[in-house]
Amino acid sequence: MIATIADWLGAGCLVAGALLGLAAGIGVLRFPDALSRMHAATKPQVLGVLLLLLGIALRLRSPADVGMILLVAVFQLATAPVAAQMIGRAAYRSGRVDRSLLDADELAERAPGGGPAGPA
C-alpha cells in the first residue's frame, strides 16, 4: 500500500519536473532579452530537476540510490545560482543587457562613465 502511494507520488513528481523543464526550455527560446532568458533557464529548471530527483528517489527507495540522488540535488542547488550569476555578469559586461529594465544597477558605479564594469 505504501509502495503504491510512493510510486504514484513519484510519477506525479516526474511529470511535474518534466513540465517545468519544458517550460524552462520554452522560456529560453521565447524570452526577448538575456536576463529574462537567464531567469527562465535557472528558476524552473532547478525546481524541475529537484522534482525529477524526488520522483526517482520515491521510485527507487534504496539507501544507496537515495544518497546518490541527494548528492546530485545538492550539486544542482550549489551550481545553478553561480552559473546564473556568471551568465548575467557576462551579459552585462558585453552590453547585452537593456539597462532601462534594471531597477538598480550596482555595477554601473564600478565602471567609469557608467559603462560595463571591467574585470573585478
Secondary structure, 3 states (H helix, E strand, C coil): CHHHHHHHHHHHHHHHHHHHHHHHHHHHHHCCCHHHHHHHHHHHHHHHHHHHHHHHHHHHCCHHHHHHHHHHHHHHHHHHHHHHHHHHHHHHHCCCCCHHHCCCCHHHHCCHHHCCCCCC
